[in-house]
Amino acid sequence: MNDVATQARQMNMVQAINSAMDVMMARDPDVVVLGEDVGYFGGVFRATAGLQHKYGKTRVFDTPITECGIIGVAVGMGAYGLRPVPEIQFADYIYPALDQLVSEAARLRYRSAGEFTAPITVRSPFGGGIFGGQTHSQSPEGIFTHVSGIKTVIPSTPYDAKGLLIAAIEDNDPVIFFEPKRIYNGPFDGHYDRPAKNWAGNADAQVPEGYYRIDLGKARTVREGDALTILCYGTMVHVVSSTVADMGVDADIIDLRTLVPLDIEAVEASVKKTGRCMIVHEATRTSGFGAELSALVQERCFYALEAPIERVTGFDTPYPHSLEWAYFPGPVRISEAIKKILKD
């Protein structure tokens, strides 16, 4: 982590993301922001609020509702030498842009032998927890981890969100930056019948106002323990932390922060210490990123494992609206998996 000493103030994740773009646009005139409603309106979640007024319509501009066009323009901008930060309003709408991301952005450096790059950072809110139904709640991160040439980043705190976004914007390769919208305004313990907590008094919400970065590919140990390792990211970091605290379990909680590049050294060290591994993510189970994590742990830590690897995930079904809290990996399912793995 590369920090620059500066005054800090309390921010939620939306404010931290806005601050990251503000800092980078002030530092680098080549940074531009584009997307649906990101300009005058400031984005559907207000993540780009005030940026157009401050930097003008040529650097923060609205686009038509065409995700393939947004990313196609961004790829061209990146090849030209700019550092575009396009927003896809919801991750559920990113699929029309897959051809541009997979066939163009991810391969540009390789196919041009390094002559051109695509230094674009695609921001998008993802995941459930807000009763958005099947078209506003998806978690498609696993798709992008499969594509060579794309980096995938998912923060879980305001402090991490700003530092990781700055690092992503500075990166010379395309980065998918998924923002867990359930925790935009505060942490979340997984109980739908409780009011959401805010970031007030949370150390992770003390965010430096100026420039700092958190290097991609470095996991964060949220909590140290010896009984088992729990690998998670995004919203699930808060659900897992709350469940473990309620159960009084001595768990190592690892917030991956970036899926690609993955901090496999941190994962391996933790699992070899505890001998047990559980993986929690909101995305569907089959071919989810948890499957890759499970394979890596099996390959690298087989002789240290004292129990089968457990996965707690979403189900292999479209995200339901009325049954969201049955789908969501909450405290009940996580605690049952913890009891099972500790019993083995």
C-alpha positions in Angstrom: 0.0 0.0 0.0 1.3 3.4 -1.0 0.0 6.2 1.2 0.5 9.9 1.0 0.0 11.6 4.4 -3.1 13.8 4.2 -6.1 14.8 6.3 -8.8 12.2 6.6 -12.5 12.5 7.1 -15.4 10.1 7.4 -16.8 8.9 4.1 -19.2 6.2 3.0 -18.3 4.1 0.0 -20.1 6.3 -2.5 -18.2 9.4 -1.2 -14.9 7.6 -1.3 -15.4 6.5 -4.9 -16.3 10.0 -5.8 -13.2 11.3 -4.0 -11.0 8.8 -5.9 -12.2 10.1 -9.3 -11.9 13.7 -8.2 -8.3 13.2 -7.0 -7.3 11.4 -10.2 -9.0 13.9 -12.5 -7.2 16.7 -10.7 -3.9 14.9 -11.0 -4.2 13.7 -14.6 -6.0 15.6 -17.4 -6.2 12.4 -19.4 -8.7 10.9 -16.9 -12.3 11.1 -18.2 -15.6 9.8 -16.9 -18.5 8.6 -19.1 -21.7 6.7 -18.8 -25.4 6.9 -18.5 -26.5 9.9 -16.2 -23.0 10.4 -14.8 -22.9 14.1 -15.7 -25.5 16.6 -14.6 -27.4 14.0 -12.5 -24.3 12.6 -10.9 -25.1 8.9 -11.4 -28.0 6.8 -10.2 -26.2 6.3 -6.8 -24.6 9.8 -6.9 -21.0 8.4 -7.2 -20.1 11.0 -9.9 -22.0 13.9 -8.3 -20.3 17.3 -8.8 -17.6 16.0 -11.1 -19.1 17.5 -14.3 -19.6 20.9 -12.7 -16.0 20.8 -11.6 -14.2 19.4 -14.6 -16.6 20.3 -17.5 -18.7 18.4 -20.0 -15.7 17.3 -22.1 -14.3 15.2 -19.2 -17.5 14.1 -17.5 -20.2 13.3 -20.0 -23.4 11.4 -20.5 -23.8 8.7 -23.1 -26.7 7.0 -24.8 -28.1 3.9 -23.3 -25.7 1.5 -25.1 -23.3 -0.5 -23.0 -21.4 -1.8 -26.0 -21.0 1.8 -27.2 -19.8 3.0 -23.8 -17.1 0.4 -23.6 -16.3 0.6 -27.3 -15.7 4.4 -27.0 -13.6 3.8 -23.8 -11.4 1.3 -25.6 -10.7 3.8 -28.4 -10.0 6.5 -25.8 -7.5 4.2 -24.0 -5.7 3.3 -27.2 -5.5 7.0 -28.0 -3.8 7.7 -24.7 -6.6 8.7 -22.4 -7.6 7.0 -19.1 -11.4 6.6 -19.3 -13.5 5.5 -16.3 -16.8 4.3 -17.9 -19.7 3.5 -15.6 -22.1 0.7 -16.3 -25.2 1.7 -14.3 -25.8 -1.8 -13.0 -23.6 -4.8 -13.5 -26.6 -6.7 -14.8 -26.4 -4.5 -18.0 -22.7 -5.2 -18.7 -23.4 -8.2 -20.9 -24.0 -6.2 -24.2 -20.4 -4.9 -23.6 -18.8 -8.3 -23.3 -17.6 -8.4 -26.8 -15.8 -5.1 -26.5 -14.3 -6.0 -23.1 -13.3 -9.6 -23.9 -12.4 -9.3 -27.6 -11.0 -5.8 -27.7 -9.9 -4.3 -24.3 -8.5 -7.5 -22.8 -6.5 -8.4 -25.9 -5.3 -5.1 -27.2 -1.9 -5.2 -25.5 -1.3 -8.8 -26.6 -2.5 -8.4 -30.2 -0.5 -5.2 -30.7 2.7 -6.6 -29.1 2.5 -3.8 -26.5 2.1 -1.0 -29.0 -1.3 -0.1 -27.6 -3.0 -0.6 -24.2 -6.5 -0.2 -22.8 -6.1 1.6 -19.5 -9.8 1.7 -18.8 -11.5 1.2 -15.4 -15.1 0.0 -15.7 -17.0 0.9 -12.6 -20.3 -0.8 -11.9 -22.6 -1.4 -8.9 -23.2 -5.2 -8.4 -24.8 -7.7 -6.0 -28.2 -7.8 -4.2 -29.6 -6.7 -0.9 -31.7 -3.9 -2.1 -34.7 -5.8 -3.5 -33.6 -5.1 -7.1 -34.8 -8.4 -8.5 -33.2 -10.4 -11.2 -32.2 -7.5 -13.4 -30.6 -5.3 -10.7 -28.9 -7.8 -8.4 -26.5 -10.0 -10.3 -22.9 -10.8 -9.4 -21.1 -11.5 -12.7 -17.5 -11.3 -11.4 -16.7 -14.9 -12.2 -17.1 -14.2 -15.9 -14.3 -11.6 -16.0 -11.9 -13.6 -13.8 -12.0 -16.1 -16.7 -10.7 -13.6 -19.2 -7.0 -13.2 -19.6 -6.0 -9.5 -19.7 -8.7 -8.2 -17.4 -8.2 -7.4 -13.7 -11.2 -7.7 -11.3 -11.5 -5.6 -8.2 -14.2 -5.6 -5.4 -13.7 -3.4 -2.4 -15.5 -3.8 0.9 -14.8 -0.5 2.8 -14.6 3.2 1.9 -10.9 3.3 2.6 -10.2 0.3 0.3 -12.6 1.6 -2.3 -10.7 4.9 -2.8 -7.3 3.4 -2.7 -8.1 0.5 -5.0 -9.9 2.7 -7.5 -7.0 5.1 -7.7 -4.7 2.1 -8.4 -7.1 0.8 -11.0 -7.2 4.1 -12.8 -3.4 4.2 -12.9 -3.2 0.7 -14.2 -2.3 0.3 -17.9 -4.6 -2.7 -18.3 -8.4 -2.9 -18.2 -9.9 -3.2 -14.8 -13.5 -4.3 -13.8 -14.3 -2.4 -10.6 -17.4 -3.9 -9.0 -18.9 -1.8 -6.2 -21.2 -3.7 -3.7 -24.2 -1.4 -3.7 -25.7 -3.0 -0.6 -22.8 -1.4 1.4 -22.6 1.9 -0.4 -23.9 3.7 2.6 -22.8 1.5 5.4 -21.7 -2.1 6.5 -24.3 -4.9 6.6 -24.7 -7.9 8.9 -27.0 -9.9 6.7 -30.2 -9.5 8.6 -33.0 -8.1 6.4 -35.1 -7.2 9.4 -32.5 -5.0 11.0 -31.8 -1.4 10.0 -28.6 -1.1 8.0 -25.6 0.2 10.0 -23.8 3.3 8.7 -20.1 3.9 8.6 -20.1 6.3 11.6 -17.3 5.5 14.0 -15.9 2.8 11.7 -12.1 3.0 11.3 -12.4 1.9 7.6 -14.5 5.0 6.9 -11.7 7.4 7.8 -10.6 8.2 4.3 -7.7 10.5 3.4 -9.0 13.4 1.3 -5.9 13.4 -1.0 -4.1 10.8 -3.0 -3.2 7.4 -1.8 -3.4 4.0 -3.5 -3.7 0.3 -2.5 -1.8 -1.9 -4.8 -3.9 -4.5 -6.7 -3.3 -8.1 -5.8 -3.0 -7.7 -2.0 -5.6 -9.3 0.3 -6.5 -7.8 3.7 -6.8 -9.8 6.9 -10.0 -8.6 8.5 -9.7 -10.8 11.6 -7.0 -13.3 12.7 -7.8 -16.7 14.1 -6.7 -20.3 14.2 -9.8 -22.4 13.8 -10.6 -21.9 10.1 -10.0 -19.6 7.2 -12.9 -17.8 5.6 -12.3 -16.3 2.1 -14.8 -13.5 1.0 -15.1 -10.2 -0.6 -17.4 -7.2 -1.0 -20.7 -7.3 1.0 -19.9 -10.8 2.3 -16.9 -9.5 4.3 -19.4 -7.7 6.6 -21.9 -10.6 6.8 -19.1 -13.1 7.6 -17.5 -10.8 10.2 -20.8 -10.2 12.0 -21.7 -13.9 12.0 -18.2 -15.0 13.3 -18.4 -12.4 16.0 -21.9 -13.5 17.1 -20.7 -17.2 17.1 -17.5 -16.4 18.9 -15.5 -18.5 16.4 -11.7 -18.1 16.2 -11.6 -17.5 12.4 -9.1 -16.0 10.0 -11.2 -13.7 7.7 -9.5 -12.8 4.5 -10.9 -10.0 2.3 -9.5 -10.8 -1.1 -10.1 -7.3 -2.4 -8.9 -8.2 -5.9 -9.9 -11.5 -7.5 -7.4 -11.0 -10.4 -4.6 -10.7 -9.6 -5.3 -12.9 -6.6 -3.1 -12.8 -3.4 -2.7 -16.5 -3.4 0.2 -16.3 -0.9 -2.1 -14.8 1.7 -4.7 -17.5 1.1 -2.2 -20.3 1.2 -0.5 -19.0 4.4 -3.9 -18.7 6.2 -5.2 -22.1 5.2 -2.0 -23.9 6.1 -2.2 -22.2 9.5 -5.8 -23.1 10.2 -6.3 -26.4 8.3 -9.8 -25.5 7.3 -11.2 -23.3 4.5 -14.6 -21.8 3.8 -15.5 -19.6 0.8 -18.4 -17.2 0.8 -19.7 -15.2 -2.1 -23.1 -14.0 -3.4 -22.7 -15.1 -7.0 -24.2 -18.4 -8.2 -22.5 -21.5 -7.1 -21.7 -23.3 -10.3 -18.5 -21.9 -11.9 -18.5 -19.1 -9.4 -15.1 -17.7 -8.3 -15.4 -19.9 -5.2 -14.8 -22.9 -7.4 -11.5 -21.5 -8.6 -10.5 -20.7 -5.0 -11.4 -24.2 -3.9 -9.3 -25.7 -6.6 -6.3 -23.5 -5.7 -6.6 -24.3 -2.0 -6.9 -28.0 -2.8 -3.8 -27.9 -5.0 -1.6 -25.9 -2.7 -2.8 -26.9 0.8 -4.0 -30.5 0.5 -1.8 -31.9 3.2 -2.7 -29.1 5.6 -6.5 -29.6 5.2 -8.3 -31.2 8.1 -11.8 -31.0 6.6 -13.4 -30.7 3.2 -13.6 -27.1 1.8 -17.0 -25.5 2.3 -18.7 -23.0 0.0 -21.6 -20.7 0.9 -22.9 -19.0 -2.2 -26.0 -17.9 -4.1 -28.1 -20.5 -5.8 -28.1 -21.5 -9.4 -31.2 -19.6 -10.2 -32.0 -16.0 -11.3 -31.9 -13.6 -8.4 -35.4 -13.7 -6.9 -37.2 -10.5 -5.7 -39.7 -11.8 -3.1 -37.3 -14.5 -1.8 -34.1 -12.4 -1.8 -33.2 -13.2 1.7 -33.5 -17.0 1.1 -31.0 -16.5 -1.8 -28.7 -14.1 0.0 -25.9 -16.0 1.8 -26.8 -14.7 5.3 -25.9 -15.5 8.9 -28.0 -18.7 9.1 -26.4 -20.4 6.1 -22.9 -19.2 7.0 -23.2 -20.3 10.6 -24.5 -23.8 9.6 -21.4 -24.1 7.3 -19.1 -23.0 10.1 -20.5 -25.6 12.4 -20.2 -28.3 9.8 -16.6 -27.6 8.9 -15.5 -27.4 12.6 -17.3 -30.6 13.3 -15.4 -32.6 10.6 
